[in-house]
Amino acid sequence: MIVFNTLTKKKEEFIPLNPPFVTMYMCGPTVYDYFHIGNARSFIMSDIIRRYLEYKNYQVKFIMNLTDIEDKIIKKANEQNTTAKEVSEFFSNAFFEDLKKLRVKKANEYPKATAHVDDMIQLIKELEDKGIAYNIDGDVYYDIKKFSDYGKLSGKKLDELEIGARVEVSEQKRNPLDFALWKKAKEGEPSWDSPWGKGRPGWHIECSAMSSKHLGDTIDIHAGGNDLIFPHHENEIAQSEGAKEKQFVRYWIHFGFLNIQNEKMSKSLGNFFTARDVLKYYSADAIRFFFCQTHYRGPLNFSNDLLDAAEKGVEKIKNFIQRLNSEIEVNKIQDKIFDFNISNYKSEFENSMDDDFNTPKAIAVIFELIKDTNKLIDNNQINNTSLVQVRDFIKTTLDDVLGIISFEELFYKEKPLEDDLIKLIIELRDELKKEKNYQLADKIRNSLNELGIILQDSKTGTTFKKKL
């Protein structure tokens, strides 16, 4: 398996620190609003990477943090005349609701920043003791001049950054690029006791402290959107490696930007969509399928037309699964001459995913299998054993790994009475055909079609599918 590492700017063989165990950290949301569809891409693609690692028999410990104290949360609380705690709790609950709808597997833990302030204080103290952090009247800053590797993730040069930097209100900093580790308390804001007086942690120190607390000082994978490379992830490296003097992350994985209707997504342009809004009009199946059609590192254009096409793609998959399941129920062919070897499809799927999680190629392999299997069913050239193998492969790839289709909903929930009634009608129609009463048999077929029930006749019997 090879992975593109943002740190080295090249693909590398994936070798975890302690195989078969893999530690993976994902930057979660700042819970002051519903997360947008660009965030959804990062959450879904990191979910797929985790699922595939588990498919490859790695034992993944997946951590996603929640930033529940930050300037935006305080601003929202002031606007709504409420508390930061109430704002963060409301949008944390909304976050979990929307993740569930998008079929994102639960992380092993969701650490909250407010529950780890002591860990952050300890990490800042380590940096201060090493002379990397400095305190000015209760505000503690990171001295980037003390970390020689600053800029190694983003590729930004320190000298160039300094030339373009704007000096903030706090001109007391040694360097305008020095960033806050601890912020002195302001009236009306949440605060905690610390060696530097009352205050609250800076944003960047939160992830360094929480990842170290739950996954150790060196982690295998750190994932997040491209927009976090600088300064957030760059600052995480400076903090963690400055304090611990060891490699912080072995593989950095970043997800490409999302454009809306061919324009950069932004609130000012009025094209800012939350995942919750999109889910009102499109299924989670279509959203995940849509994201899988583009490589996770590439830019992606998000439009109604493309989502409509994704819904149609999902409909084709579901129609095939319905047909497959019906054929398995009626297909009695056991002749070994009709064995269908799917090992090549499995190999091609794994080869695609092993190459930096190339979901577009993996999807193409699945559709090739669907096309080939449909031909074999049409020609009555596949037996039950092979049909079951195809279904198992589709279940593994589209459900377990990519999370596009939920087989639980399709197969394992209690079948509705409607399905049994349709099968009874099909049996009655078969009797009419045997009696050569084709006019009435055709009338039944056409009437069912008007109700959204499509009958499919083959040499082995009649199956049905429902229009989606």
C-alpha positions as CSV (number, residue, x, y, z in Angstrom):
1,M,0.0,0.0,0.0
2,I,1.3,3.4,-0.9
3,V,0.2,6.8,0.4
4,F,0.9,10.3,-0.7
5,N,2.6,12.0,2.2
6,T,2.1,15.8,2.2
7,L,5.2,16.1,4.3
8,T,7.5,14.6,1.7
9,K,5.4,15.6,-1.3
10,K,5.6,12.0,-2.7
11,K,4.0,8.6,-2.5
12,E,5.5,6.3,0.1
13,E,4.9,2.7,1.2
14,F,2.6,2.7,4.2
15,I,4.4,1.1,7.2
16,P,2.8,1.9,10.5
17,L,4.9,2.3,13.6
18,N,3.6,-0.8,15.4
19,P,1.8,-3.0,12.8
20,P,-0.9,-4.3,12.8
21,F,-1.9,-1.3,14.9
22,V,-2.5,2.1,13.2
23,T,-3.1,5.4,15.0
24,M,-5.1,7.9,13.0
25,Y,-6.0,11.5,14.0
26,M,-8.6,13.6,12.2
27,C,-9.1,17.3,12.8
28,G,-12.8,17.6,13.8
29,P,-15.1,20.6,13.7
30,T,-15.2,23.8,15.6
31,V,-18.7,23.4,16.9
32,Y,-20.2,26.8,16.4
33,D,-22.3,26.0,13.3
34,Y,-23.5,23.1,11.1
35,F,-20.5,21.8,9.2
36,H,-20.4,22.6,5.5
37,I,-20.2,20.2,2.5
38,G,-16.5,20.7,2.1
39,N,-16.0,19.5,5.7
40,A,-18.2,16.5,4.8
41,R,-15.8,15.5,2.0
42,S,-13.0,15.4,4.6
43,F,-15.0,13.4,7.1
44,I,-16.3,10.9,4.5
45,M,-12.9,10.4,2.8
46,S,-11.1,9.9,6.1
47,D,-13.8,7.4,7.0
48,I,-13.2,5.5,3.7
49,I,-9.4,5.5,4.4
50,R,-10.1,4.1,7.9
51,R,-12.5,1.5,6.6
52,Y,-10.0,0.3,3.9
53,L,-7.2,0.0,6.5
54,E,-9.6,-2.2,8.6
55,Y,-10.4,-4.2,5.4
56,K,-6.6,-4.8,5.1
57,N,-6.7,-6.2,8.7
58,Y,-5.1,-3.2,10.4
59,Q,-6.4,-2.4,13.9
60,V,-7.1,1.3,13.6
61,K,-7.5,3.6,16.6
62,F,-9.3,6.6,15.1
63,I,-9.6,9.8,17.0
64,M,-11.5,12.9,15.9
65,N,-11.4,16.0,18.2
66,L,-14.1,18.6,18.9
67,T,-12.9,22.2,19.3
68,D,-15.5,23.4,21.8
69,I,-13.8,26.6,22.9
70,E,-12.6,29.1,20.3
71,D,-13.2,32.7,19.2
72,K,-16.0,31.8,16.8
73,I,-17.9,29.9,19.5
74,I,-17.6,32.9,21.9
75,K,-18.8,35.2,19.1
76,K,-21.8,33.0,18.4
77,A,-22.6,32.9,22.1
78,N,-22.5,36.6,22.4
79,E,-24.7,37.0,19.3
80,Q,-27.3,34.6,20.7
81,N,-27.0,35.9,24.2
82,T,-26.1,32.5,25.6
83,T,-23.0,30.7,26.8
84,A,-20.2,29.1,24.8
85,K,-21.0,25.8,26.5
86,E,-24.6,25.9,25.2
87,V,-23.5,26.8,21.7
88,S,-20.8,24.0,21.6
89,E,-23.2,21.4,23.0
90,F,-26.0,22.2,20.5
91,F,-23.7,22.0,17.5
92,S,-21.8,19.0,18.8
93,N,-25.1,17.1,18.9
94,A,-26.0,18.3,15.4
95,F,-22.5,17.2,14.2
96,F,-23.1,13.6,15.4
97,E,-26.6,13.6,13.9
98,D,-25.2,14.6,10.5
99,L,-22.3,12.2,10.6
100,K,-24.7,9.3,11.3
101,K,-26.8,10.4,8.3
102,L,-23.7,10.4,6.1
103,R,-22.9,6.9,7.3
104,V,-19.5,7.9,8.8
105,K,-18.4,5.3,11.4
106,K,-18.0,6.4,14.9
107,A,-14.5,7.3,16.0
108,N,-13.0,5.4,18.9
109,E,-13.1,8.7,20.9
110,Y,-14.2,12.3,20.3
111,P,-12.0,14.3,22.8
112,K,-13.2,17.7,23.6
113,A,-10.8,20.6,24.0
114,T,-12.4,21.8,27.3
115,A,-11.8,18.4,28.8
116,H,-8.0,18.5,28.0
117,V,-7.0,22.0,29.2
118,D,-4.7,20.5,31.8
119,D,-2.9,18.5,29.1
120,M,-2.6,21.7,27.0
121,I,-1.1,23.6,30.0
122,Q,1.4,20.8,30.6
123,L,2.5,20.9,26.9
124,I,2.8,24.7,26.9
125,K,4.9,24.4,30.1
126,E,7.2,21.9,28.4
127,L,7.7,24.4,25.5
128,E,8.3,27.2,28.0
129,D,10.9,25.2,29.9
130,K,12.8,24.5,26.6
131,G,12.8,28.2,25.9
132,I,10.5,27.8,22.8
133,A,7.5,29.6,24.4
134,Y,7.5,32.9,26.1
135,N,5.0,34.7,28.4
136,I,4.1,38.4,28.0
137,D,1.7,39.5,30.7
138,G,-0.4,36.3,30.7
139,D,-0.3,35.7,26.9
140,V,2.0,32.9,25.9
141,Y,3.5,32.7,22.4
142,Y,5.4,30.1,20.4
143,D,8.8,31.5,19.2
144,I,9.0,30.1,15.7
145,K,12.6,31.2,15.4
146,K,13.4,28.4,17.9
147,F,12.1,25.6,15.5
148,S,14.4,25.3,12.6
149,D,12.0,23.0,10.6
150,Y,9.1,25.5,10.6
151,G,7.5,25.4,7.2
152,K,8.5,21.9,6.3
153,L,4.9,20.7,5.8
154,S,3.6,23.6,3.8
155,G,6.8,24.4,2.0
156,K,6.6,28.0,3.0
157,K,9.8,29.9,3.7
158,L,10.1,31.7,7.0
159,D,11.8,34.7,5.5
160,E,9.0,35.1,2.9
161,L,6.3,34.7,5.5
162,E,7.9,37.4,7.6
163,I,8.0,39.9,4.7
164,G,4.3,39.3,4.1
165,A,3.2,39.2,7.7
166,R,1.0,41.8,9.1
167,V,1.7,42.8,12.7
168,E,-1.3,42.1,14.8
169,V,-2.7,44.2,17.6
170,S,-0.3,42.4,20.0
171,E,2.9,44.1,18.8
172,Q,4.6,42.9,21.9
173,K,5.3,39.6,20.1
174,R,9.0,38.9,19.2
175,N,7.9,38.0,15.7
176,P,4.6,38.8,14.0
177,L,4.4,35.1,13.0
178,D,4.7,33.9,16.6
179,F,1.3,32.3,17.4
180,A,-0.6,32.1,20.6
181,L,-0.4,29.0,22.9
182,W,-2.3,30.6,25.8
183,K,-4.6,33.7,25.7
184,K,-5.0,35.9,28.7
185,A,-8.6,36.0,30.0
186,K,-11.0,38.7,28.8
187,E,-14.1,39.8,30.6
188,G,-17.1,37.7,29.8
189,E,-15.1,34.8,28.2
190,P,-14.5,31.3,29.5
191,S,-11.2,30.9,31.3
192,W,-9.1,28.5,33.3
193,D,-6.4,28.8,35.9
194,S,-2.8,28.4,34.7
195,P,0.8,29.2,35.6
196,W,0.4,32.4,33.6
197,G,-2.9,33.4,35.1
198,K,-6.5,32.9,34.0
199,G,-7.0,32.4,30.3
200,R,-7.7,29.8,27.6
201,P,-5.7,27.8,25.1
202,G,-5.0,28.8,21.6
203,W,-6.5,26.7,18.8
204,H,-3.3,24.9,17.5
205,I,-2.2,23.6,20.9
206,E,-5.5,21.8,21.3
207,C,-4.8,19.2,18.6
208,S,-1.2,18.6,19.7
209,A,-2.3,17.9,23.3
210,M,-5.3,15.7,22.4
211,S,-3.5,13.6,19.8
212,S,-0.6,13.0,22.2
213,K,-3.0,12.1,25.0
214,H,-5.0,9.6,23.1
215,L,-2.5,8.2,20.4
216,G,1.0,8.9,21.8
217,D,3.7,11.3,20.8
218,T,4.2,9.8,17.3
219,I,1.1,8.9,15.3
220,D,0.8,7.1,12.0
221,I,-1.7,9.2,10.1
222,H,-2.9,12.8,10.6
223,A,-5.7,13.8,8.2
224,G,-7.5,17.0,7.4
225,G,-8.5,19.5,4.7
226,N,-6.0,21.3,2.5
227,D,-7.0,24.5,4.2
228,L,-5.5,23.3,7.5
229,I,-1.9,22.6,6.1
230,F,-1.0,26.2,7.0
231,P,-0.9,27.4,9.6
232,H,-2.8,24.8,11.8
233,H,-0.9,21.6,10.9
234,E,2.4,23.5,10.5
235,N,2.0,24.8,14.0
236,E,1.0,21.4,15.4
237,I,4.3,20.0,14.1
238,A,6.2,22.9,15.7
239,Q,4.5,22.4,19.0
240,S,4.7,18.6,19.2
241,E,8.2,18.2,17.9
242,G,9.5,21.2,19.7
243,A,8.2,19.7,23.0
244,K,8.8,16.0,22.5
245,E,11.8,16.1,20.2
246,K,10.5,13.2,18.1
247,Q,8.6,12.8,14.8
248,F,5.0,13.9,15.4
249,V,3.3,12.3,12.3
250,R,4.5,9.7,9.9
251,Y,2.0,10.3,7.1
252,W,0.1,13.5,6.5
253,I,-3.1,13.1,4.4
254,H,-4.9,16.1,3.1
255,F,-8.2,16.4,1.2
256,G,-8.7,18.7,-1.8
257,F,-10.8,21.9,-2.0
258,L,-14.4,21.9,-2.9
259,N,-15.9,24.4,-5.4
260,I,-19.6,25.1,-5.6
261,Q,-21.1,25.4,-9.1
262,N,-17.6,26.1,-10.5
263,E,-16.9,28.9,-7.9
264,K,-14.9,28.8,-4.7
265,M,-17.3,28.1,-1.8
266,S,-17.7,31.2,0.4
267,K,-20.3,32.8,2.5
268,S,-19.8,36.2,0.8
269,L,-20.8,34.6,-2.6
270,G,-23.8,33.1,-1.1
271,N,-22.9,29.6,-2.2
272,F,-22.1,28.2,1.2
273,F,-24.0,24.9,1.8
274,T,-24.1,22.9,5.0
275,A,-24.1,19.1,4.8
276,R,-27.5,19.2,6.6
277,D,-29.0,21.4,3.8
278,V,-27.6,19.1,1.0
279,L,-29.0,16.0,2.8
280,K,-32.5,17.5,2.4
281,Y,-32.3,17.1,-1.3
282,Y,-29.8,14.2,-1.9
283,S,-29.2,10.9,-0.3
284,A,-26.1,10.0,1.7
285,D,-25.6,7.2,-0.8
286,A,-25.3,9.8,-3.6
287,I,-23.1,12.2,-1.7
288,R,-20.6,9.4,-0.8
289,F,-20.7,8.0,-4.4
290,F,-20.1,11.6,-5.7
291,F,-17.1,12.1,-3.5
292,C,-15.7,8.6,-4.5
293,Q,-15.7,9.6,-8.1
294,T,-12.8,12.0,-7.6
295,H,-9.5,11.3,-6.0
296,Y,-9.4,12.6,-2.5
297,R,-6.4,14.9,-3.1
298,G,-7.9,16.6,-6.2
299,P,-10.2,19.6,-6.3
300,L,-13.9,18.8,-6.7
301,N,-16.7,20.8,-8.2
302,F,-20.0,20.4,-6.4
303,S,-23.1,21.0,-8.5
304,N,-26.7,20.0,-8.7
305,D,-26.1,18.3,-12.1
306,L,-23.2,16.2,-10.8
307,L,-25.3,15.2,-7.7
308,D,-28.2,14.3,-9.9
309,A,-25.9,12.1,-11.9
310,A,-24.6,10.5,-8.7
311,E,-28.2,9.7,-7.7
312,K,-28.6,7.9,-11.0
313,G,-25.4,6.0,-10.5
314,V,-26.6,4.9,-7.1
315,E,-29.9,3.8,-8.6
316,K,-28.1,1.6,-11.1
317,I,-26.2,0.0,-8.3
318,K,-29.3,-0.6,-6.2
319,N,-31.2,-2.0,-9.2
320,F,-28.4,-4.5,-9.8
321,I,-28.4,-5.5,-6.1
322,Q,-32.1,-6.0,-6.2
323,R,-31.8,-8.1,-9.3
324,L,-28.9,-10.1,-7.8
325,N,-30.8,-10.9,-4.7
326,S,-33.9,-11.9,-6.6
327,E,-31.8,-14.1,-8.9
328,I,-30.2,-15.8,-5.9
329,E,-33.7,-16.7,-4.6
330,V,-34.9,-18.2,-7.9
331,N,-31.7,-19.4,-9.6
332,K,-31.3,-23.1,-9.3
333,I,-28.3,-23.6,-11.6
334,Q,-25.5,-25.4,-9.9
335,D,-23.6,-26.7,-12.9
336,K,-19.9,-26.0,-12.4
337,I,-19.5,-25.0,-16.0
338,F,-21.2,-21.7,-15.0
339,D,-18.6,-20.8,-12.3
340,F,-17.6,-17.1,-12.5
341,N,-14.3,-16.2,-11.1
342,I,-14.3,-12.8,-9.4
343,S,-10.8,-12.9,-8.1
344,N,-9.5,-10.6,-10.8
345,Y,-12.1,-7.9,-9.8
346,K,-11.0,-8.3,-6.2
347,S,-7.4,-7.9,-7.1
348,E,-8.1,-4.8,-9.3
349,F,-10.2,-3.2,-6.5
350,E,-7.4,-3.7,-4.0
351,N,-4.7,-2.5,-6.4
352,S,-6.7,0.7,-6.9
353,M,-7.2,1.3,-3.2
354,D,-3.6,0.3,-2.4
355,D,-2.5,3.1,-4.8
356,D,-3.2,6.1,-2.5
357,F,-6.8,5.1,-2.0
358,N,-7.8,5.6,-5.6
359,T,-11.6,5.4,-5.2
360,P,-12.4,6.5,-8.8
361,K,-10.6,3.4,-10.2
362,A,-12.1,1.2,-7.5
363,I,-15.6,2.4,-8.5
364,A,-14.8,1.6,-12.1
365,V,-13.8,-2.0,-11.2
366,I,-17.2,-2.4,-9.4
367,F,-19.1,-1.1,-12.4
368,E,-17.2,-3.5,-14.7
369,L,-18.2,-6.4,-12.5
370,I,-21.9,-5.2,-12.5
371,K,-21.8,-5.0,-16.3
372,D,-20.2,-8.5,-16.7
373,T,-22.6,-10.1,-14.2
374,N,-25.7,-8.6,-15.8
375,K,-24.6,-10.2,-19.2
376,L,-24.1,-13.6,-17.6
377,I,-27.5,-13.4,-15.9
378,D,-29.2,-12.3,-19.2
379,N,-27.6,-15.4,-20.9
380,N,-28.4,-17.7,-18.0
381,Q,-24.6,-18.5,-17.7
382,I,-24.0,-18.0,-13.9
383,N,-24.8,-20.3,-11.0
384,N,-26.0,-19.6,-7.5
385,T,-22.6,-20.0,-5.9
386,S,-21.1,-17.4,-8.2
387,L,-24.1,-15.0,-7.7
388,V,-23.5,-15.2,-3.9
389,Q,-19.8,-14.5,-4.4
390,V,-20.7,-11.4,-6.5
391,R,-23.1,-10.2,-3.9
392,D,-20.5,-10.7,-1.1
393,F,-18.0,-8.7,-3.1
394,I,-20.4,-5.9,-3.7
395,K,-21.3,-5.9,0.0
396,T,-17.6,-5.8,1.0
397,T,-16.7,-3.0,-1.4
398,L,-19.7,-0.8,-1.6
399,D,-20.9,-1.2,2.0
400,D,-18.1,-2.1,4.3
401,V,-15.3,-0.2,2.6
402,L,-16.8,2.7,0.6
403,G,-20.0,3.0,2.7
404,I,-22.1,4.0,-0.3
405,I,-24.8,1.3,0.0
406,S,-26.3,0.0,3.2
407,F,-27.0,-3.7,2.8
408,E,-28.7,-3.7,6.2
409,E,-31.5,-1.6,4.7
410,L,-31.6,-3.6,1.4
411,F,-31.5,-7.2,2.8
412,Y,-31.4,-7.6,6.5
413,K,-34.3,-5.5,7.7
414,E,-37.7,-7.3,7.9
415,K,-39.1,-7.5,4.4
416,P,-42.3,-5.4,4.0
417,L,-45.6,-7.1,3.3
418,E,-45.6,-5.4,-0.1
419,D,-42.7,-7.6,-1.3
420,D,-44.6,-10.8,-0.4
421,L,-47.8,-9.5,-2.2
422,I,-45.7,-8.7,-5.3
423,K,-44.3,-12.3,-5.3
424,L,-47.8,-13.7,-5.0
425,I,-48.9,-11.6,-8.0
426,I,-45.9,-12.8,-10.0
427,E,-46.9,-16.5,-9.2
428,L,-50.5,-15.8,-10.4
429,R,-49.1,-14.2,-13.5
430,D,-46.9,-17.3,-14.1
431,E,-50.0,-19.5,-13.9
432,L,-51.8,-17.2,-16.5
433,K,-48.8,-17.5,-18.8
434,K,-48.9,-21.3,-18.5
435,E,-52.6,-21.2,-19.4
436,K,-51.6,-19.0,-22.4
437,N,-53.7,-16.1,-21.1
438,Y,-51.0,-13.6,-22.2
439,Q,-53.4,-10.6,-22.4
440,L,-54.2,-10.7,-18.7
441,A,-50.5,-11.5,-17.9
442,D,-49.4,-8.5,-19.8
443,K,-52.1,-6.3,-18.1
444,I,-50.7,-7.4,-14.7
445,R,-47.1,-6.5,-15.8
446,N,-48.2,-3.1,-17.2
447,S,-50.3,-2.3,-14.1
448,L,-47.4,-3.1,-11.8
449,N,-45.1,-0.9,-14.0
450,E,-47.4,2.0,-13.5
451,L,-47.1,1.5,-9.7
452,G,-43.3,1.6,-10.0
453,I,-42.8,-2.2,-9.9
454,I,-40.7,-3.5,-12.9
455,L,-40.9,-7.2,-13.7
456,Q,-37.9,-8.8,-15.3
457,D,-38.5,-12.1,-17.1
458,S,-35.7,-14.6,-17.7
459,K,-35.2,-18.3,-18.4
460,T,-35.0,-19.0,-14.7
461,G,-38.0,-17.1,-13.6
462,T,-39.4,-13.6,-13.0
463,T,-37.8,-11.1,-10.7
464,F,-38.9,-7.5,-9.8
465,K,-37.3,-4.2,-8.9
466,K,-38.8,-1.0,-7.6
467,K,-38.3,2.4,-9.2
468,L,-36.2,4.5,-6.9
